[in-house]
Amino acid sequence: MATYAGYFLPRIGHVYQSTKKLTKSGALQKTLFLASCFTMTVSEQRILKSFRLLSTDAKELYLRSAVPVVDSPVSPLEFYRDWVAPNLPVLIKGAVNTWPAIRKWNVQFFRDFLGKKLVTVAVTPNGYADAIVTGSGEPSSEYFVTPDERVMLMSEFLDALENNDQYPGVFYIQRQNSNLTKDFPELVTDVGRDVPWATEAFGCEPEAANIWMGDKRAVTSMHKDPFENIYCVVSGYKDFILHPPTDRPWIPYKKFPLARYKEISPGIFDIIPCGNVQRNNNNSDSEKENPQHSYCNDCPGAATASSEVCSKEKALHNSFELIHNNLGEESDLSDGFVNYLSKLEIDDCVKAESKVLYKMYVNEHKVKTTSHGGPCQVCNKENYKQTLTLSDDEDGCQDASQTSSHSLSASIVPWICIDPLSPDFASYPQYRNATPIRVRVEAGDVLYLPSLWFHHVQQSHACIAINYWYDMQYDLKYAYFQFLESLVMKS
């Protein structure tokens, strides 16, 4: 990333206007591109050329065609110098082979040790949680859908993994609230609260430690995080598709109505739009977001949305600010919000909406907002009040990292609208310029996934993994990525 930063500014700093998108693919792509140049302004041609030059330089100067593989152990100095500083992923073989979890954790262990423990499980019909799904309404619409969350015994969750026919749906333990330390403290001794050599290299403790366990059908859609990610596989394997930050011009975003899954009968899931999005929303990118929340017909309690509910909802919208003001500077904001939310008697749609937006908030602002000097919509009250709606842009795309800046009344989620497993080049021909990198992480291995790298994840059946999120540095690479983002948003 250091090389990317050094070559990026002088090559595209002079460009200030947007480009037109290619609308076709296949054999005619080059011909159509050349033809479109006749209708492009000079500045439009320059910015498209600069994006292509950026990708070429990145590939030639610092990117690898495959994720490098090194043998464990690595020293903190080597790790930081060779991988963190240049913002490059690396697979470290056998890095956590000494963990007791490697030899202990399996289905029978969890059944014996934690069988009677209540756990929160994400349930979806197809394995895609926090992903884009096409609804069945007329006309059909695409939604950003969050999972149906259930509380069940660990033994029942394990039964669901082993007996798909008896438990329709895809079950996945995937809460991203540092659930290893919060929900499974009894397991921490088997893995540790951090990875010592990574903690020394980053100079801080991890912001969160998460446990992942679930079905082979569970898929994590492509996204990026503002964290340095140390991803450790305990059992099974994970398959990652990675994209460097320099691929941002070729990765398309769209805005989608927020919805959630709800199982209406065994194995039958409905998509419940949330917030002010109706079931027949046409998802027009030209329509502005209404900052006033209204209930959809399918929301529980929609018919009796009284002034009492509205007042509680208003309190929920202000919860970030209230918690930040009332908690001490060293308090864990995520704990405060979860406790606050649990005490509110609000409908399921508002809860689903608040959960996904708060998760994005935590990812962007990293639980404690005093750890960096960047803008924060909680710390800056004036800016917070100005972001009740999503701003429209020319093509309806927006980086998902912007979502956390919006209040809980927002019900439109910007998300990556291409599936790297089966890319739609006809709709998104620019994705052909991207540089996907694939890597498999097996039991005992650690993948260092740098901040701002895009990633898509699949897994083997009953895979168990632990990941540690370390706070990223808001340094030059972040500034350059934001600069690139601003140019892409105008294109």
N, C-alpha and C positions, 0 to 999 in steps of 0.2 A: 504494500500500500504506500510505503514511502516513495517508491519509484513512481507509482501512479500519481501521487500528489505532485511530485516534482515535474512531471511532464504534462499534467493535465492543464494547469492554468495558462502557461504560455501558448498552448495550442488552441484553446477555445475561449480564452478570456475576452477576445474582441467580438465574439458573436453575441447578439442580443435578441434576435427574433426567432420565430418558431419555424418548424419544417412541416411539410405535408406528409401524410402517411402513405405508404404504398398500399394498394388495395387488392393486389393479386399476388399469386405465388406460382411456383412451378417454373416451367421452361421459359415463360414469357416475363418472368420477374425483371431480368436485367433490361429487356427491351422497354418495358413499361416504366422502369425507373429512369432510363435515358429520356423517354418521351416526356415524363413528368418534369424533367429539368427545364424544359422549355417554358413551363408555366410557373416554375419556382422563381422567387426573387433571388438576387445574389446572396443576400444574407441567409435565406432559407437553405440554399445549397451549401453555404459555408458551414452551418451548424450540423447538417447531416453528414457532411464530409468529416467534420471534427469528431463527431460521435464514432464514425468508422475508424478514424485514425487513432482515437483513444483505445478502442478495442484491439486494434492491430499492435499498437505499442505495448499494451498490457500483456498480450500474449508473447510478444517477442522479448520483452525486457524482464518480466518477473513472474508471470503465471506459469504453472506447470500443467502438462496435459493430464496428469494424474496426481492424486494426493500423495506426497512423499511418505514413505514408511521408514520409521526408525525403530531400533530396538531399545527397550527399557533397560536401565533407567536413563533419564535425561536430567541434567543439572538445571537449576533455576536460571542460571546465566545463559546456558546454551539454549534453553527453551525461549527465553525472552529475545535473545539476539537473533536467532535463526528463524523464529516463527511469529512471535508476537509483534516485534518491531516492524517487520515487512507485511504484517497482516495476512499471513499465509496459513492455510490449514495443514495439519500434519497428523498422521496416524501413528500412535506409539503402541507397539505390540507388547502385550503382557504387562502393561504399566500398573494394573491393579490386581495382578495374579495373587498377590499376598493377602488380599482382603479375605477375611473369614467368609464373607457372603459368597465368594466364588465356589466354595466347596459345600456351603450349607443351603443356599437358597434354591429351592425348587418347589413344585406344587405341593408335595407332601409336607415340606417344612412349614409352608404358610398355613396349610390345613391344620397341622398339629399345634403350631405356636400361636397363630393368630385367627384360628377358625371362628371363634366367637366374637371377634372384634368387628364393630360397625365401620364400614368404609364407604366413601363417596365414589360412585362409579359413573362415568359418562356412557350413555347408551345411545346408539344410532342404528338406523336400519342397514347402513351400508359401510360403516367404518370411517366415514368422513365426518369429523367433528370440527367446528370452526372452519367451515369450508363452503364453497359455492355449490348450491343445489338448485335444480330446476323444479319448481312446484308443479302440481297437477291441475291447477285452476285454469279457468278460461277467461282471458287469454293466459297462457302460462307465463310465469315470471321466474327470474332467478333471484335467489336469496342468499345472504350470508347466514348460515344456520348454525346455531350452537346446540350442543347435545342435550338430551334429556338426562338430568342428573338424578340418581337414585342413591339412597342410603340402604345398604344391605350388609348382611354378615359376610365376612371374608370367605367362609365356606361356601356360601351361595354364589359368590362371584366366581370362585374356582369351579363350581359345578357348571356355571354358564360357559366358562372357557372350554370345559371338557365335553359338554353335551349341547352342541349348537342346535340340535333338533328340538330339544326340550326348552331351550331358552332363546327364542328368536330375537335377533338383533345382535349388534356387536358391542361387547362390553370392554371398557378400557379404564384403568386407573391412570389418570392423567392430569390431576389438579396441579396447577402451576403456581401454587401459593407457598412454595417451600414445604410441600406436603411431607417430605421425608422427615423433617424436624418437627413439624406441627402435628401431622396425622399419624406418623409412625415413629415416634421417638424411641421405641424399643428396638428398632432396627439400626439405629445410628452407630452403635458400637461395632456392627459388622462391616461398616464402610467408612465411617468417619464423617465429621462435619465439613471437611474440606479435603483438597488434595494438596499436601504440604508443599511440594515443589512448585505447584501453580500459585498457591497463596504467597509464597516468597517472591515469585517472579512478578506477580501483579501488585504486591505490596499492600494487600487488603484481604480481609475475609470474604467469602462468597456472600452475595446478597440473598441467594436462595439455593436450596438443595432439593431437587425434585425426584420422585420415584415414578417410573413408568412401567406398567405391567398390563399385558392384554393380548388380544386376538391378533392373528396374522393378517386379518382383513383390515385392521385399523391403520389408517393412513393420515399422515400430517401434511396438509396442503402447503404449497410453497409460500414462504414468508421470510422475513429477516427479523433479527432481534438486536437491540442496542446493548448486548452483553457479550463478554468474552465467555464462551461456552466450553466447559470441560465435560465431554460426554463419555460416560463409562458404561460398558455393557457387562452385565453380570451373568446372564444366561441367554442363549440363542444368539441372534445377530440383528443388526440394523443396517439397512441400505439407504444411503444418502445420495441425493442429487444436489450438487452445490453449484452456485453461480457467484462469481466475484462481484464486488460492488460496481466495477466498471461495466457490468452488463446492464445496469439500470436503464439505459436508453432503449433496450430491446425487450424489457420485461413489462408487459402491459398491466395496468390497473384499471378497474372500473368501480363505480359506486353501486352497492347492492343494498336492498332493504334488509334490515335485521330481522331474523326470525329464530324460532327454536323448534326442536323436535318434541312431539308429545305422542306417546303410544296410546292410541285410542281403543285398541283391542290387541290381543296377543299377536305380535309380529306386524301389526299395522300401525304405521307412524304417520301422523299428520304434521304439516309444516304450519306453525302458528306465527303469523307476522306480529311484530312487536312495535310499540310506540305508535307513531302516527301513520304507519304504513298499512294500507288496506290490502286484502288478499288479492284484489285485481289490479294492484299497482302496476303501471306499465314500465316502471323503471326508467323513465325518461331522464337522460342526463341533463336536459335543459331546465327541468323543474327545480325550483329552489326548495330547500328544506324548510318546513314550517316549524318554528321553534316551540310552538305549543303542542304538548303531548295530547293525543286523543287515543281512546281505546279501540282496538279492532274488535269485530263482532265475536271472534273466537276466544278472546281473552276471558279467563275466569273472572266473574264479577263485573263484566262489561256493562250489563244491564243495570247494575246498581252502583255505578261509579259516582259516589256521592261527594259532597264537598269535603267530607272527612278524609276520603282517599286522596283527593286532590291536594289537600294540605299536607298529607304525609308524603305524597310524591314530590311536592315542592321542597319539603325538608330533605328528601333524598337527593334532589338536584344540588342542594347546598352542602351536602355531607362532606365532600372533600375539604371545603373551606372550613367548616365547623370543626372537623377532626383535627385539621392542621393547626387551628388556633387553640384548641383545648388540650391537645397532647403535648407533652414535652418534646424538645428538639431531638432527644435520643430515643423517643418512642418509636415502635414499629407501626407505621401508618396502616399497613395491611391488616394487622390485628384489630386496630381501632375501627377500620371500615367494616370488616366482617362482623364484629360485635354490634356495631351500629345498625347494619343492615338486618341482622337476625332479629332485632327488636321491633322492626317495622312490620306492620300488618298491611302489606301491599300485594297487588295481584301478581301472578306468576310472570306475566309479560314484562312488567317493570323490573322484577328481580332478574330475569334472564338478560334484559338489556343492561342492567347495572353491572352484572357479573362480567359480561364480555368487554364492556367499555372500561371497567375498572382494571381488568386484566391487562388491557392495552395500556392503560394509564401507568400501571406498575412497571410494565416492560419498558416504557419510554422514560419514566421519571424515577425508576429504581427505588421504590419504597420510601427511602429517605431523600427528600428533595433538597437537602442542604449540602449534598455531597458534590455538587457541581455548580458551575456558574451559568448554565444555560437557562433559557426561559422556562418558567414553570407556571402553569395556569392556576395552581393553588397559591403559590407564594405571591403572585402578581394579581391582585384582585381586579384591577382595572382591565387587564387583558382577559381575565377569566370571563368577565361579563360580556366581553365583545365576541366571544366564540360560541354563542348559542346555536349558530347555524353553520352548516358546511358551505364553504365558498365554492361557487361554480367555476369551472375552468373550461377551456375550449373544447376538450374532447371527453370530459367527464371522468378523467383519471386523477387519482390523488394517492400519494404514498400513504401506506397504512400507518406509518408512524405519526401522521398528523391526527389520527383519530383520537388519541388520548387527550388532545387539547380541547375537545368538545364536551359540553355538559351532557348529563345523562338524558337530556331530552332528545339528543341526536339519535335517529334510527336508521341512518344510512352509513354503511361501513365500506370504506375503500379497501379493495383486496385484489390480489393478483388473479387475473382472469384467464390464465392459461395453465393447462395440465402438462407438466413436462413428460409424463408417461405417454401421452398421446396428444402432442401439440397440434393445434388447429392453425396450420400455416396459412390457410386461405383467409382466415379472419385476422391473423396476427403475423404477417410475413416478416416483420422486423425481428421476430424471435429466432429466425434463421441465423442472425448475426451473433447470437448468444453463445457462451462457452460453458456448456454443462460438464461437470466433473463428477464422476461416480466413485463411491467408495463404500466398502462393506466393513462394518465394525463388529468384531466377534467377541465372544466372552473373554474377559480379561484385558481387552484393548481399550484404549482411550483415544477419542478423536478430539483434537483441538479445533473448534469451529470459531473462527474470528468474528468479532462484532461486524455487523453490517453485511455479512455474507448471506445470500439467499439460500434456503435449503428446503428440501422436500424429503420426507422420511417414510420408509416402509420397514416392516419387521417380520421376523419369524414368529411362529405360534408360541404363545406363552413366554415371549421375550421379556426379560426384566432388565431395566437400565436405571442408572442414576446419573443426573447431570447437575453440575454446579454452575451457577451464573455469577460471574464476577463483573463488577462495574466497569464499563468501558471508559476510556479516557476521551474527554471532549477536546481533542487536540486538532492538529492540522488535517488529519485524514477525515475527521468528522466535518470540519469546515468545508473541505473540498467536496465531500459527498453531498452536503447540503447545497453547495453551488451547482453541482451536477443535477441534483434533484430539481432545483429551481428552473434550470434550462429545459429539463424533460417536461416539467409541468406546463411549460409554454409551448411545447411542440405538439 
